[in-house]
Amino acid sequence: MKKISYISLALIAIFVNATAYGAGARIPTTSISQALENTKSRDNFATLKNVKFDVKEKVYNITYLTKGGSIETVKINKVNGKEVK
């Protein structure tokens, strides 16, 4: 009887974990390539300088050189793909 209860508990745990991972996989996120495309499509974009991902805030920090010669940094949220001010 103990073996059956242990096996059933293990199967329930596997099912719960699989369901949790499946729900997490359905959350839409923005890839780094999409964030770069959004930055490159700006009017004043000239050259890409640096790209970093902040794990704590879940934000892409993209630094680029503008056509005017100044350096700008854009922060794009990974979850919704919007620019963070």
Secondary structure as UniProt FT lines:
FT   HELIX           2..25
FT   HELIX           32..40
FT   TURN            43..44
FT   STRAND          45..54
FT   TURN            55..58
FT   STRAND          59..66
FT   TURN            67..68
FT   STRAND          71..77
FT   TURN            78..80
FT   STRAND          83..84
//
